[in-house]
Amino acid sequence: MKIVDLRATTVAVPLEAPLRHANGAHWGRFVRTIVEVETDDGLIGLGEMGGGGEAAETSIRALKPYLVGHDPLQLEQLYWKICNPTASLYNNRAQLHAAIEFACMDLAGKKLGIRACDMLGGALREEVPFASYLFYRYADPKTGLGGEETADQMVAAARKLKREHGFRSHKLKGGVFPPDHDLEVYLALAAEFPEDSFRLDPNAAWSVEESIRIGRAIETVRNDYFEDPCWGLEGMRRVRSFVKIPTATNTVVVNFEQLAACIRLNAIEWGISIHSSGELGIQLATMLHLGAAIPNLTFAADAHYHHLTDDILKGCKMRYIDGKSAVPTGNGLGGELDHDKLQLYAELFRSTGGYDYDRDPQRPQWFAVVPETRFAQPKESRKAPKKGRSQNTSDRK
Ligand SMILES: [Mg+2]
């Protein structure tokens, strides 16, 4: 089996409402580049990568000379061709490689008649648990959804997600409003769902001192973990030494070299969870196959998937039942591209373009720094200033 061609198509798939985070926002759509790798025996393998839009499409296409003639079963050779850490020093290709590797595993599974999880050791489970992923959202005029800012609004949103999907673990994406606002919302969620577990992730927006203060204030909650409260290995090490909650990161330990440093510093407590990058169905399938094969997957996985209004795979959107999603049963990744939807959402991308993850369309003068001090202010506190004095709405600056 040899690769003969590859295609890359960038799509924009609408969200129910824009998602706010500490660095900016997802502006009402996810932009993803769908990769199709074709072999000499006519098989097509699917891959997906996030963000980047046209640049991602161009970068994927530029890998064609590396890939034509390559046997998709040779995954280690694929890594070294694309990701040799010294040869690709000035071209960080980790995401590009991941998208191509997904496609090669899809091809290998289709060729051999096995599932992707079988290449990772085989499935230990056929369903993977997911957490609700609770974002503060801007209201979306098209769908009439979103607008969550307060504790009551967030609890109502969590109740709806739990009713629809059965989630038993809840992740609050914090760092948009001041830390005490996140604290109030988080404690309200914990009080509303006493049987469930929780994780708080302000995307490293807080100082070490604020992280310790809030961490101590949530110690009585049934926490899964405290994710990236502040920036940097040394900051996380210091938080960990003062807070009795397992810590987690997807920002300061993202490769094996950093893992070695993290273990030496004892900076972050390690368990296994599965992170999310705003995936469509192809990447969700990779997360499900990985989740099927990891023995010590003791935490629910994160996914943005339920915030999407549609997908680019055939059939309806993948579902959660009792907070769990089934591992696909077909060969390879187990998904088939819906070419009509691919064209529909490629056209949407052409008409709407990309968006900057680290900009907030409703706060155009603001940009994120770490630690953050110029937080957004919830509308309610703007309407109801305390003691007759107007509150400091830092986003006016
Ligand atoms: Mg995170």
Boltz pocket constraint, residues with backbone or C-beta under 6 A from the ligand:
constraints:
  - pocket:
      binder: B
      contacts: [[A, 201], [A, 203], [A, 227], [A, 228], [A, 249], [A, 250]]
      max_distance: 6.0
